[in-house]
Amino acid sequence: MIATENRRRLAAVAMAALLPWLGACSHTPAKDPADLTQAPSEKPLSRSEISSAQRALADLGFYDGAIDGIAGSRTRIAVKTYQSSRHEPSDGLLTRRLAAELKILPPAETTATGYLGNQGPVVEVGDLYLYSDSHVESVSAIDGTVVHWQDGSGASWSTERGLPLTMLSGGSGPGGGSGLGGASGGYDLTMDKAPAYPLRAGEAWRVSEGSRGAQARSWDCRVEGRHRLEIPAGSFDTYAIECARAEGATSAQITAYYAPIVGHAVRVTSTSNSAGTVERTLVAVRLSTLGWPAEARVGFAWALRHALGNDQSNHETLWRSTAVPGQFLIVPGNSLSFGGQPGCRQFAITRTDAAGLKRVAPGIACPSAPASGAWRVPGDPGGKLAG
């Protein structure tokens, strides 16, 4: 009996000695490192929601880890890189807002499926692009892999086909040598390698700018990520392409926002330590009608006038002609004031070729003679858009 009591006492002493250790071992577990990727003040994302975000980040080219629904360090790095590409605070937190944003962004490979611009820049002789700073650039000739351009003043330059931006430097106009302006004197842009399409974040190449009569300069270009861009001419899913150069005390950076459905840059921003920041935004694309018979041009003008004169937004007008390959879908958009003129409208012309590939020509049109139903694109040297 005494021995039994002694054993009980010894067991109690031993348990008392172990209690501090047991307490230390039974504390609330530290947060899983995965949780540090999520915002602490909101309901945690489910594993399936995290997987969806990982898949979207992978589609955009930011994430190369496993799609496992575990928001670990690689997911955090991907989120930070994505945030940085959009010039947002880079905290790496996978919030519900960010997850929802990723959910509505289509994968890079399917953003412009069926559009020519997803295979590279779209260029046809006679195409004309008008920008907000009155800059105009048109395709004057295509010689194999070389595209020849001309601006509104008649100055010319050339680019290698496949380059997703058309200008880097210019000697006159807004920005001058900072990167935006005219092509005074002319220059040729060539690449050390052709970009792969569809574009992906992180892809990089070097562009050589061989100015005529001047020493060549090099620009380092890189696809920084995707941006949903809202401009007066419409809303576009774009790839932000940043090109930078440094020469002694002079530095410059160009950011071109390439829209696959257009096959061209819809916004270009230039920053330099000598000229500050200048920007040009696409106002309209005027598709080439070179080689069209007169009756086809008249018919197309009538279809445009009819579409723009319809009070309903998104009312579709389909136009085709036996004299012109493919078909054209004209869709008027919202009304807006542009350049101080009221009554202007957004529009988008989608041309579908015989192979089913599409190309969108967006723009803004303003009434030039309301009584006659004529319209024009602001700054278009060609005069009336339709009428």
NUNU-864951 format. One record per residue (C-alpha): residue number from 1; residue in one letter; y, x, z. Coordinates in Angstrom, 1 decimal. Layout:
R  resi  resn       Y       X       Z
R   NUM     a       Y       X       Z
...
This chain:
R  resi  resn       Y       X       Z
R     1     m     0.0     0.0     0.0
R     2     i     2.4     2.8     1.0
R     3     a     1.4     4.7    -2.3
R     4     t     2.2     1.6    -4.3
R     5     e     5.6     1.2    -2.6
R     6     n     6.4     4.8    -3.3
R     7     r     5.6     4.4    -7.0
R     8     r     7.9     1.4    -7.2
R     9     r    10.7     3.4    -5.6
R    10     l    10.2     6.3    -7.9
R    11     a    10.2     4.0   -10.9
R    12     a    13.5     2.4    -9.7
R    13     v    15.1     5.9    -9.3
R    14     a    13.9     6.9   -12.8
R    15     m    15.3     3.7   -14.3
R    16     a    18.6     4.2   -12.6
R    17     a    18.8     7.7   -14.0
R    18     l    18.0     6.4   -17.5
R    19     l    20.5     3.6   -17.5
R    20     p    23.5     5.7   -18.7
R    21     w    21.4     7.1   -21.5
R    22     l    20.2     3.6   -22.5
R    23     g    23.8     2.3   -22.4
R    24     a    24.9     5.1   -24.7
R    25     c    22.0     4.3   -27.1
R    26     s    22.7     0.5   -27.2
R    27     h    26.4     0.6   -28.2
R    28     t    27.6    -1.4   -31.2
R    29     p    26.7     0.5   -34.3
R    30     a    29.6     2.2   -36.1
R    31     k    30.7     0.5   -39.3
R    32     d    28.6     1.4   -42.3
R    33     p    30.6     3.8   -44.5
R    34     a    30.2     1.2   -47.2
R    35     d    32.4    -1.2   -45.3
R    36     l    35.3     1.3   -45.4
R    37     t    35.7     0.4   -49.1
R    38     q    36.6    -3.2   -48.3
R    39     a    39.8    -4.5   -46.8
R    40     p    39.2    -4.9   -43.0
R    41     s    41.3    -8.1   -42.6
R    42     e    39.4   -10.3   -45.0
R    43     k    36.0   -11.8   -45.4
R    44     p    33.7    -9.0   -46.7
R    45     l    32.4    -9.3   -50.2
R    46     s    28.8   -10.2   -50.7
R    47     r    26.4    -7.7   -52.2
R    48     s    26.3    -9.7   -55.5
R    49     e    30.2    -9.7   -55.6
R    50     i    30.2    -5.9   -55.1
R    51     s    27.6    -5.5   -57.8
R    52     s    29.8    -7.5   -60.2
R    53     a    32.8    -5.3   -59.3
R    54     q    30.7    -2.2   -59.9
R    55     r    29.5    -3.5   -63.2
R    56     a    33.1    -4.3   -64.3
R    57     l    34.3    -0.8   -63.2
R    58     a    31.4     0.8   -65.1
R    59     d    32.2    -1.3   -68.2
R    60     l    35.8     0.0   -68.0
R    61     g    34.6     3.6   -67.7
R    62     f    35.6     4.2   -64.1
R    63     y    32.2     4.0   -62.3
R    64     d    29.0     5.9   -63.1
R    65     g    26.9     5.1   -60.0
R    66     a    24.1     2.6   -59.4
R    67     i    24.8    -1.1   -59.6
R    68     d    23.4    -1.7   -56.1
R    69     g    26.0    -3.9   -54.3
R    70     i    26.7    -1.1   -51.8
R    71     a    30.4    -0.2   -51.8
R    72     g    30.0     3.5   -51.0
R    73     s    32.1     6.6   -51.7
R    74     r    31.5     6.5   -55.5
R    75     t    32.7     2.9   -55.6
R    76     r    35.8     3.9   -53.6
R    77     i    36.6     6.7   -56.0
R    78     a    36.1     4.3   -58.9
R    79     v    38.5     1.8   -57.3
R    80     k    41.1     4.5   -56.6
R    81     t    40.9     5.7   -60.2
R    82     y    41.2     2.2   -61.5
R    83     q    44.2     1.5   -59.3
R    84     s    45.9     4.7   -60.3
R    85     s    45.4     3.9   -64.0
R    86     r    47.4     0.7   -63.4
R    87     h    50.1     2.5   -61.4
R    88     e    49.2     0.6   -58.2
R    89     p    48.8     2.0   -54.7
R    90     s    45.5     3.9   -54.8
R    91     d    43.9     3.0   -51.4
R    92     g    40.4     2.6   -52.9
R    93     l    40.0    -0.8   -51.1
R    94     l    37.8    -3.3   -53.0
R    95     t    39.7    -6.4   -52.0
R    96     r    38.9   -10.0   -53.1
R    97     r    42.0   -10.0   -55.3
R    98     l    40.9    -6.8   -57.1
R    99     a    37.3    -8.1   -57.5
R   100     a    38.7   -11.3   -59.0
R   101     e    41.0    -9.3   -61.3
R   102     l    38.0    -7.3   -62.5
R   103     k    36.0   -10.4   -63.0
R   104     i    38.5   -11.8   -65.5
R   105     l    38.8    -8.5   -67.4
R   106     p    36.2    -8.5   -70.2
R   107     p    34.1    -5.3   -70.6
R   108     a    35.5    -2.6   -72.8
R   109     e    32.8    -2.9   -75.3
R   110     t    33.4    -6.7   -75.8
R   111     t    37.1    -6.8   -75.4
R   112     a    37.7    -6.9   -79.2
R   113     t    34.2    -7.6   -80.5
R   114     g    34.6    -8.7   -84.1
R   115     y    38.0    -7.2   -84.5
R   116     l    38.8    -4.3   -86.8
R   117     g    40.9    -2.6   -84.2
R   118     n    37.9    -2.1   -81.9
R   119     q    36.6     0.3   -84.5
R   120     g    39.9     2.2   -84.7
R   121     p    43.6     1.7   -85.8
R   122     v    44.0    -0.8   -88.6
R   123     v    46.2     0.4   -91.5
R   124     e    46.9    -1.1   -94.9
R   125     v    49.5     0.0   -97.4
R   126     g    52.5    -2.3   -97.0
R   127     d    51.9    -3.2   -93.3
R   128     l    55.1    -3.3   -91.3
R   129     y    55.6    -3.0   -87.5
R   130     l    58.9    -4.0   -85.9
R   131     y    60.0    -2.9   -82.4
R   132     s    62.5    -4.0   -79.9
R   133     d    64.8    -1.0   -80.3
R   134     s    65.1    -1.8   -84.1
R   135     h    62.6     0.8   -84.9
R   136     v    60.5    -0.1   -88.0
R   137     e    57.4     1.7   -89.2
R   138     s    55.4     0.8   -92.3
R   139     v    52.4     2.3   -94.1
R   140     s    53.6     3.8   -97.3
R   141     a    50.4     5.3   -98.5
R   142     i    46.8     6.2   -97.4
R   143     d    45.4     9.4   -98.8
R   144     g    41.7     9.7   -97.6
R   145     t    42.0    10.4   -93.9
R   146     v    45.7    10.8   -93.9
R   147     v    48.1     7.8   -93.3
R   148     h    51.7     8.2   -94.5
R   149     w    54.4     6.3   -92.6
R   150     q    58.0     5.5   -93.3
R   151     d    60.7     4.2   -90.9
R   152     g    63.7     1.9   -91.7
R   153     s    65.9     4.8   -92.7
R   154     g    63.4     6.1   -95.2
R   155     a    62.3     9.1   -93.1
R   156     s    58.6     9.8   -93.5
R   157     w    55.7    11.4   -91.5
R   158     s    51.9    11.3   -91.5
R   159     t    49.1    10.9   -89.1
R   160     e    45.4    11.5   -89.2
R   161     r    43.5     8.2   -89.6
R   162     g    41.9     7.2   -86.3
R   163     l    44.9     8.4   -84.1
R   164     p    45.7     5.4   -81.9
R   165     l    49.5     6.2   -81.8
R   166     t    51.8     6.9   -84.7
R   167     m    54.7     8.8   -83.3
R   168     l    55.2    11.5   -80.7
R   169     s    58.5    13.1   -81.5
R   170     g    61.5    12.4   -83.6
R   171     g    64.9    14.0   -84.2
R   172     s    67.1    11.0   -84.1
R   173     g    67.4     7.5   -82.6
R   174     p    66.6     6.5   -79.0
R   175     g    64.8     9.3   -77.2
R   176     g    65.5    11.9   -79.8
R   177     g    63.3    14.9   -79.1
R   178     s    61.9    13.1   -76.0
R   179     g    59.3    11.4   -78.1
R   180     l    60.8     8.1   -79.4
R   181     g    63.2     8.0   -82.3
R   182     g    63.3     8.5   -86.0
R   183     a    61.1    10.9   -87.9
R   184     s    64.1    13.0   -89.2
R   185     g    62.7    15.9   -91.1
R   186     g    59.1    14.5   -91.0
R   187     y    56.1    15.8   -89.2
R   188     d    52.3    15.6   -89.4
R   189     l    50.0    14.7   -86.5
R   190     t    46.4    16.0   -86.5
R   191     m    43.7    15.9   -83.8
R   192     d    41.3    18.5   -82.5
R   193     k    38.6    15.7   -82.6
R   194     a    38.5    12.0   -83.5
R   195     p    38.6     9.6   -80.6
R   196     a    35.4     7.5   -80.2
R   197     y    35.9     3.7   -80.5
R   198     p    35.9     1.5   -78.6
R   199     l    38.1     3.7   -76.4
R   200     r    37.0     4.4   -72.8
R   201     a    38.9     5.6   -69.8
R   202     g    38.8     9.4   -69.4
R   203     e    38.4    10.3   -73.1
R   204     a    40.8    13.1   -74.0
R   205     w    41.8    15.0   -77.1
R   206     r    44.7    17.3   -78.3
R   207     v    47.2    16.4   -80.9
R   208     s    49.0    19.0   -82.9
R   209     e    52.5    18.0   -84.1
R   210     g    53.3    20.1   -87.1
R   211     s    57.0    19.4   -87.6
R   212     r    58.2    20.2   -91.1
R   213     g    60.4    23.2   -90.9
R   214     a    59.8    23.8   -87.2
R   215     q    57.2    25.3   -85.0
R   216     a    54.1    23.2   -84.3
R   217     r    53.7    21.7   -80.8
R   218     s    50.7    20.5   -79.0
R   219     w    50.2    17.3   -76.9
R   220     d    47.3    16.7   -74.5
R   221     c    46.3    13.0   -74.7
R   222     r    44.0    11.0   -72.5
R   223     v    42.9     7.4   -72.2
R   224     e    44.1     6.5   -68.6
R   225     g    42.6     3.0   -68.4
R   226     r    43.1    -0.6   -69.5
R   227     h    46.1    -2.8   -68.9
R   228     r    46.7    -6.5   -69.4
R   229     l    50.2    -6.3   -70.9
R   230     e    52.7    -9.2   -71.1
R   231     i    55.4    -8.8   -73.7
R   232     p    57.7   -11.3   -75.5
R   233     a    55.3   -11.3   -78.5
R   234     g    52.3   -12.3   -76.4
R   235     s    49.7   -11.1   -73.9
R   236     f    47.4    -8.3   -74.8
R   237     d    44.5    -6.4   -73.4
R   238     t    45.4    -2.7   -74.0
R   239     y    44.3     0.9   -73.5
R   240     a    47.0     3.1   -71.9
R   241     i    47.0     6.4   -73.7
R   242     e    49.1     9.2   -72.1
R   243     c    50.2    12.2   -74.1
R   244     a    52.0    15.1   -72.4
R   245     r    53.5    18.4   -73.4
R   246     a    55.4    21.2   -71.6
R   247     e    57.5    23.9   -73.2
R   248     g    59.3    26.1   -70.7
R   249     a    61.7    24.0   -68.7
R   250     t    61.2    21.0   -71.0
R   251     s    58.5    18.4   -70.4
R   252     a    57.8    15.1   -72.0
R   253     q    55.3    12.3   -71.7
R   254     i    54.4     9.4   -74.1
R   255     t    52.4     6.4   -73.0
R   256     a    51.2     4.2   -75.9
R   257     y    49.5     0.9   -75.1
R   258     y    46.9     0.3   -77.9
R   259     a    45.8    -3.2   -78.4
R   260     p    42.4    -3.5   -80.2
R   261     i    43.0    -7.0   -81.5
R   262     v    46.1    -5.7   -83.2
R   263     g    44.8    -2.3   -84.1
R   264     h    48.2    -0.7   -83.1
R   265     a    50.3     0.1   -80.1
R   266     v    52.2    -2.9   -78.8
R   267     r    54.4    -0.8   -76.4
R   268     v    55.4     2.9   -76.3
R   269     t    57.2     4.5   -73.4
R   270     s    58.7     8.0   -73.5
R   271     t    59.8    10.0   -70.4
R   272     s    61.4    13.5   -70.5
R   273     n    63.4    15.6   -68.2
R   274     s    66.1    15.8   -70.8
R   275     a    66.5    12.2   -72.0
R   276     g    65.0    10.1   -69.2
R   277     t    62.9     7.1   -70.0
R   278     v    63.1     5.0   -73.2
R   279     e    60.8     2.2   -74.3
R   280     r    60.0     0.2   -77.4
R   281     t    58.0    -3.0   -77.5
R   282     l    56.4    -4.7   -80.5
R   283     v    58.4    -7.6   -81.8
R   284     a    56.1    -8.5   -84.8
R   285     v    53.5    -7.3   -87.3
R   286     r    54.1    -8.2   -90.9
R   287     l    50.9    -8.1   -92.8
R   288     s    50.9    -6.5   -96.2
R   289     t    51.0    -8.9   -99.2
R   290     l    51.0    -6.2  -101.8
R   291     g    49.0    -7.3  -104.9
R   292     w    49.3   -11.0  -104.0
R   293     p    50.3   -13.3  -106.9
R   294     a    53.6   -15.2  -106.5
R   295     e    51.8   -18.5  -105.9
R   296     a    49.8   -17.1  -103.0
R   297     r    53.0   -15.7  -101.4
R   298     v    54.7   -19.1  -101.8
R   299     g    51.6   -20.9  -100.3
R   300     f    51.4   -18.5   -97.3
R   301     a    55.2   -18.9   -96.6
R   302     w    54.7   -22.7   -96.7
R   303     a    51.8   -22.5   -94.2
R   304     l    53.9   -20.3   -91.9
R   305     r    56.9   -22.6   -92.0
R   306     h    54.6   -25.6   -91.4
R   307     a    53.0   -23.9   -88.4
R   308     l    56.2   -22.7   -86.8
R   309     g    57.8   -26.1   -87.3
R   310     n    55.1   -27.9   -85.4
R   311     d    56.3   -28.8   -81.9
R   312     q    52.9   -28.3   -80.4
R   313     s    51.9   -24.9   -79.0
R   314     n    48.5   -23.5   -80.1
R   315     h    48.4   -26.0   -83.0
R   316     e    46.2   -24.2   -85.6
R   317     t    47.0   -24.0   -89.3
R   318     l    44.3   -22.6   -91.5
R   319     w    45.3   -21.2   -94.8
R   320     r    43.3   -19.7   -97.6
R   321     s    43.7   -19.0  -101.3
R   322     t    41.3   -18.2  -104.1
R   323     a    43.7   -15.4  -105.1
R   324     v    43.6   -13.7  -101.7
R   325     p    40.4   -12.5   -99.9
R   326     g    39.6   -13.9   -96.5
R   327     q    41.4   -16.6   -94.6
R   328     f    44.4   -16.8   -92.3
R   329     l    44.7   -18.8   -89.0
R   330     i    48.3   -19.3   -87.9
R   331     v    48.9   -20.4   -84.3
R   332     p    52.4   -20.9   -82.9
R   333     g    52.9   -20.1   -79.3
R   334     n    55.5   -20.8   -76.6
R   335     s    59.2   -21.3   -77.4
R   336     l    61.6   -18.7   -76.0
R   337     s    65.1   -17.2   -76.3
R   338     f    65.0   -13.7   -77.8
R   339     g    68.0   -11.4   -78.3
R   340     g    70.3   -14.1   -77.2
R   341     q    69.0   -16.6   -79.7
R   342     p    67.4   -19.8   -78.5
R   343     g    64.6   -21.7   -80.3
R   344     c    62.5   -18.7   -81.1
R   345     r    58.7   -18.9   -81.0
R   346     q    55.7   -16.7   -80.5
R   347     f    53.1   -16.8   -83.2
R   348     a    49.8   -15.1   -84.0
R   349     i    48.2   -14.8   -87.5
R   350     t    44.5   -14.0   -87.4
R   351     r    43.1   -12.8   -90.7
R   352     t    39.4   -12.9   -91.1
R   353     d    37.9   -10.9   -94.0
R   354     a    34.8   -11.6   -96.0
R   355     a    32.6    -9.7   -93.5
R   356     g    33.9   -11.8   -90.6
R   357     l    36.0    -9.1   -89.0
R   358     k    39.3   -10.1   -87.6
R   359     r    42.8    -8.7   -87.3
R   360     v    45.7   -10.3   -85.4
R   361     a    49.3   -10.0   -86.4
R   362     p    51.4   -11.3   -83.5
R   363     g    55.1   -11.7   -83.4
R   364     i    58.3   -13.6   -82.6
R   365     a    60.1   -15.7   -85.2
R   366     c    63.5   -17.3   -84.9
R   367     p    65.0   -20.1   -87.0
R   368     s    67.4   -18.6   -89.6
R   369     a    68.4   -21.9   -91.2
R   370     p    67.2   -24.8   -89.1
R   371     a    68.1   -27.4   -91.6
R   372     s    65.9   -25.8   -94.3
R   373     g    63.1   -24.9   -91.9
R   374     a    63.4   -21.1   -92.7
R   375     w    62.3   -18.6   -90.1
R   376     r    62.8   -14.8   -89.7
R   377     v    61.6   -12.0   -87.5
R   378     p    64.5   -10.4   -85.5
R   379     g    65.2    -7.0   -87.1
R   380     d    63.0    -7.5   -90.1
R   381     p    64.7    -5.7   -93.0
R   382     g    62.7    -8.0   -95.4
R   383     g    64.8   -11.0   -94.4
R   384     k    63.0   -14.4   -94.0
R   385     l    59.5   -14.6   -92.5
R   386     a    59.0   -17.9   -94.2
R   387     g    61.1   -20.4   -96.1
